[in-house]
Amino acid sequence: MSKYGTIEGDIMKKSERLNQELIFLSNKSTFHLKDIMQAFNISKRTALRDIQELEAMGLTLYVENGRYGGYKLLSQNLLTPIYFNNNEILAIFFALKALDILSTTPFEKSYDQIKEKLFASLPEQKQKDIAKVLKYIHYYNATPINNAVYLEQILTSIMNENSVYITYTQYKYEETEIQIYDLFYRNGIWFCSAYDLNKHAWGTYRCDYIVNLEINEDGDTFSRQTLEDIKQHHEETFNNIPFKCKLTTFGVELFLKKHYPNMKLEYIENSPYIVGGYNNEELGYMTDYLISLGEHVDIVYPNQLKRNYITKLNNILKKYE
């Protein structure tokens, strides 16, 4: 069975199949008719008709006869535009609208500029339809709390496997050299995870607390796979205190809205639980997170977490005495 379809009368529409065929051919210099037939489970007649339509769309190819002949592409680049149906166009613009909240990104061009360019490429009636639909749907999430000025440089260092010299100020003013593994956005904050080459330790860094960054293009660094292995070892050993908390039905909803990599949702005897592990350094953040779930969480273990939870609640209550 092909990943592109099951039978010739499959649900896949013709326009969608042509787009998939363009992508299928994008990294090829030659192909045979049977390649298209097998990949998309279509007949020889349909495959020939599709190739004619791809040529009409701008795919530049020629036929080479002989035992080892077939179709030859003049370039291995994706030569023709990809066409989107109405729902796909709406999905693209909704995704861009959802990203309006990100005032800082690793990319030079803003999403507004991208949206304007795409919008201008559409017929006037289609522009009106999209503008109308986008009035009715909205996306709400946390906007960036602080501006992170080095996102582009961080992404560049990741792609090139370079280390970076940083000045970091979240807890204290410190200068160090790190190799960054990834970049991610969560709850209004840009983070990066990285290996500190001076401390020989893995860590998560808030990008808005990086006040200076310089890429080191000449230093010795780890391969991507080695960084992955270091990260996995850190996750297996750092969060060494297991915990388990029972949730109510609404607690499950709260968990799904906001949770962290060191925890997961499990159903045990049909009851929902948060299970995972934390490090002793993270006791405060774990306590604050569980308090945010209100009456919809019940700590099963460890006792250390229970005690810290009760102490925190008592301190909150004292403010109202």
C-alpha positions in Angstrom: 0.0 0.0 0.0 1.3 3.4 -0.9 1.6 6.2 1.7 -0.1 8.5 -0.9 -3.3 6.5 -1.4 -4.9 3.1 -1.5 -6.8 2.7 -4.8 -7.2 4.9 -7.9 -10.7 5.9 -6.7 -9.3 7.0 -3.3 -10.5 10.2 -1.5 -7.4 12.0 -2.5 -8.5 14.7 -5.0 -6.7 15.2 -8.3 -5.3 18.5 -7.3 -4.0 17.1 -4.1 -2.4 14.1 -6.0 -0.7 16.5 -8.4 0.8 18.4 -5.5 2.0 15.2 -3.9 3.5 14.2 -7.2 5.4 17.5 -7.4 6.8 16.9 -3.9 7.6 13.3 -4.8 9.6 14.4 -7.8 11.3 17.4 -6.1 14.5 15.5 -5.2 14.8 13.3 -8.3 16.7 13.8 -11.5 15.1 10.9 -13.3 12.1 8.7 -12.8 10.0 6.1 -14.7 6.3 6.0 -15.2 6.1 2.9 -12.9 7.5 5.1 -10.1 4.5 7.3 -10.2 2.1 4.4 -10.7 3.5 2.5 -7.6 3.8 5.5 -5.4 0.3 6.7 -5.9 -1.5 3.4 -6.8 -2.7 4.8 -10.1 -3.1 3.3 -13.6 -0.7 3.8 -16.4 -3.3 6.0 -18.2 -3.8 8.2 -15.1 0.0 8.5 -14.6 0.5 9.6 -18.2 -2.3 12.2 -17.9 -0.9 13.5 -14.6 2.6 13.9 -16.2 1.0 15.9 -19.0 -0.7 18.2 -16.4 2.5 18.6 -14.5 4.2 19.7 -17.7 1.4 22.2 -18.3 1.9 23.5 -14.7 5.6 24.2 -15.5 7.4 21.0 -14.7 10.3 20.9 -17.2 11.2 17.4 -18.3 12.0 15.3 -21.3 11.7 11.7 -22.3 14.9 9.7 -22.9 14.3 6.5 -24.8 16.2 3.2 -24.5 16.7 0.5 -22.0 17.7 2.9 -19.2 15.5 5.7 -20.4 12.6 7.4 -18.7 11.8 10.9 -17.7 14.6 13.4 -17.0 14.1 16.5 -15.0 16.1 19.6 -16.0 16.6 20.5 -12.3 16.3 18.7 -9.0 14.7 21.8 -7.4 10.9 21.9 -6.9 10.3 23.7 -10.2 6.6 24.5 -10.1 4.4 26.2 -7.5 2.3 24.2 -5.0 -1.4 24.9 -5.2 -3.6 25.0 -2.1 -7.4 24.5 -1.9 -9.7 26.9 0.0 -9.5 25.2 3.4 -5.7 24.9 3.1 -5.4 28.7 2.4 -7.6 29.5 5.4 -5.5 27.2 7.6 -2.3 29.0 6.6 -3.7 32.4 7.4 -5.2 31.2 10.7 -1.8 29.8 11.6 -0.1 33.1 10.8 -2.8 35.0 12.8 -2.1 32.7 15.8 1.6 33.7 15.6 0.8 37.4 15.8 1.4 37.2 19.5 5.1 36.4 19.0 6.7 39.8 19.0 10.1 38.2 18.8 11.1 35.2 16.7 14.3 33.7 15.4 13.4 35.0 11.9 14.2 38.3 10.4 10.8 38.9 8.7 7.7 39.4 10.8 4.6 37.3 10.4 2.7 40.4 9.4 5.1 40.9 6.4 4.7 37.2 5.4 0.9 37.5 5.7 0.8 40.6 3.5 2.8 39.0 0.8 0.7 35.9 0.7 -2.5 38.0 0.8 -1.4 40.1 -2.1 -0.8 37.0 -4.2 -4.5 36.0 -4.0 -7.5 37.2 -6.1 -9.5 40.0 -4.7 -12.5 37.9 -3.9 -10.4 35.4 -2.1 -8.8 38.2 0.0 -12.3 39.3 1.0 -13.3 35.7 2.0 -10.2 35.3 4.1 -10.6 38.7 5.8 -14.2 37.8 6.6 -13.4 34.4 8.1 -10.5 35.8 10.2 -12.9 38.2 11.9 -14.8 35.3 13.4 -12.0 33.1 14.8 -9.4 34.2 17.4 -6.4 32.6 19.1 -5.4 33.6 22.6 -2.1 32.7 24.3 0.5 34.3 26.4 2.4 37.0 24.6 6.2 37.2 25.2 6.9 38.5 28.7 10.2 40.1 27.8 12.0 40.7 24.6 14.6 38.1 23.6 17.1 39.8 21.3 19.4 36.9 20.4 17.0 34.4 18.9 18.4 34.5 15.4 21.9 34.0 16.6 20.8 31.1 18.8 19.2 29.4 15.9 22.3 30.0 13.7 24.5 28.4 16.3 22.3 25.4 16.6 22.2 24.9 12.8 26.0 25.2 12.5 26.8 23.3 15.7 28.7 26.2 17.1 29.2 27.1 20.8 28.4 30.6 22.1 29.8 32.9 24.7 26.9 34.3 26.8 26.4 36.7 29.7 23.5 35.3 31.7 21.6 37.2 34.4 18.6 35.2 35.7 20.1 34.3 39.1 23.4 36.2 39.1 25.7 37.9 36.6 27.8 35.1 35.0 29.7 34.6 31.8 30.2 31.1 30.3 30.4 29.1 27.1 27.5 26.8 26.1 26.5 24.7 23.1 22.8 25.1 22.5 20.7 22.0 21.6 17.2 23.5 20.9 15.1 26.6 21.1 11.4 26.6 22.4 8.6 28.9 23.4 6.4 28.1 26.4 4.0 30.3 28.4 5.2 33.6 27.1 8.9 32.8 27.4 11.6 31.7 24.9 13.9 29.1 26.3 16.9 27.2 25.0 18.4 24.0 26.4 22.2 23.7 26.2 25.4 22.1 27.6 27.7 24.4 29.6 31.2 23.7 28.4 32.8 25.2 31.5 30.6 23.6 34.1 30.1 20.4 32.2 26.4 20.5 33.0 23.1 20.5 31.1 20.7 23.4 31.7 17.7 25.3 30.5 18.2 29.0 29.9 15.7 31.8 29.5 16.6 33.7 26.4 15.4 37.0 27.8 18.1 36.8 30.5 20.9 36.4 27.9 22.2 40.0 27.7 25.2 39.3 25.5 25.9 36.5 23.0 28.8 35.9 20.7 29.1 32.9 18.4 32.4 30.9 18.6 32.9 29.6 15.1 36.4 28.0 15.8 35.8 26.1 19.1 35.6 22.4 19.5 32.0 21.3 19.9 29.9 18.1 20.2 28.0 16.5 17.3 24.2 16.7 17.3 24.0 13.0 18.3 26.4 13.5 21.2 24.3 16.4 22.5 21.2 14.2 22.2 22.9 11.5 24.3 24.0 14.1 27.0 20.5 15.5 27.1 18.9 12.0 27.5 21.4 11.1 30.3 20.6 14.3 32.1 16.9 13.7 31.9 17.3 10.1 33.2 19.5 11.1 36.2 18.6 14.7 37.1 14.9 14.3 37.9 15.7 11.6 40.5 12.8 12.2 43.0 9.7 10.4 41.7 6.3 11.9 42.4 2.6 10.9 41.9 -0.5 13.1 42.2 -4.1 12.2 41.7 -6.3 14.5 39.6 -10.0 15.3 39.3 -11.6 15.4 35.9 -11.1 19.2 35.8 -7.6 18.7 37.0 -6.9 16.7 33.9 -8.0 19.7 31.8 -5.8 22.0 33.8 -2.9 19.7 33.3 -3.4 19.4 29.6 -3.5 23.2 29.4 -0.1 23.6 31.2 2.5 21.0 32.1 6.2 20.4 31.9 8.6 17.8 30.3 9.3 16.1 33.7 5.7 15.0 34.1 3.1 13.1 32.2 -0.6 12.0 32.6 -1.3 8.4 33.4 -4.6 6.5 34.1 -4.1 4.0 36.9 -7.2 1.8 37.5 -9.2 4.3 35.5 -8.1 7.2 37.7 -6.0 10.1 36.3 -2.6 10.8 37.9 0.4 13.1 37.2 3.5 11.0 37.4 7.2 11.9 36.8 10.3 13.1 38.6 11.9 16.3 39.9 15.2 17.4 41.3 15.5 18.8 44.8 16.5 22.1 43.2 13.0 22.2 41.6 11.0 21.6 44.8 9.8 25.2 44.8 8.6 25.2 41.2 6.9 21.8 41.6 5.0 23.2 44.7 4.0 26.3 42.9 2.8 24.3 39.9 0.6 21.9 42.0 -0.9 24.9 43.9 -1.9 26.3 40.6 -4.2 23.2 40.2 -6.1 24.2 43.3 -8.4 21.6 44.8 -8.2 19.4 41.8 -4.9 17.7 42.8 -4.0 15.4 45.6 -0.4 14.6 46.3 0.2 10.8 46.8 4.0 11.0 47.3 6.7 12.0 48.2 6.2 13.3 51.7 8.8 16.0 51.0 6.5 17.5 48.3 3.4 17.2 50.6 5.2 19.1 53.4 6.4 21.8 51.2 2.9 22.1 49.6 1.3 22.5 53.1 3.9 25.0 54.2 3.3 27.1 51.1 -0.5 27.0 51.6 -0.1 28.1 55.2 2.1 31.0 54.2 -0.5 32.1 51.7 -3.3 31.8 54.4 -1.3 33.9 56.9 -1.5 36.8 54.5 -5.2 37.0 55.1 -5.3 36.5 58.8 
